[in-house]
Amino acid sequence: ADDKYTDKYDKINLQEILENKRLLESYMDCVLGKGKCTPEGKELKDHLQEALETGCEKCTEAQEKGAETSIDYLIKNGLEIWKELTAHFDPDGKWRKKYEDRAKAKGIVIPE
């Protein structure tokens, strides 16, 4: 499966990271180039742009689920972080609408 990202970090406890402000901020600083990266943070940073642009086509099943969980969580509970990420990785808003529409379809309300 050379066309997939490494599954080395697929067992990571995503919920723990999302629900821990300090951990979440540390990951965000990493992917936004504002801070140090853990090995798994670096892996995320290295592939995040491509994954967003391709609809996660090189993601493993666990990564796809994780991406969806993360996006939904951030839209619902960390809108400022979501906005910062989308401004950084999707300045033209090309992909953001797709992900937000998917969240809305699940009943997640996105404040304007």
ABEGO torsion letter per residue (X at the ends): XAABBBAAAAABBAAAAAABAAAAAAAAAAAAGABBBBAAAAAAAAAAAAAAAAGGAABBAAAAAAAAAAAAAAAAABAAAAAAAAAAABAAGAAAAAAAAAAAAAGBBBBX
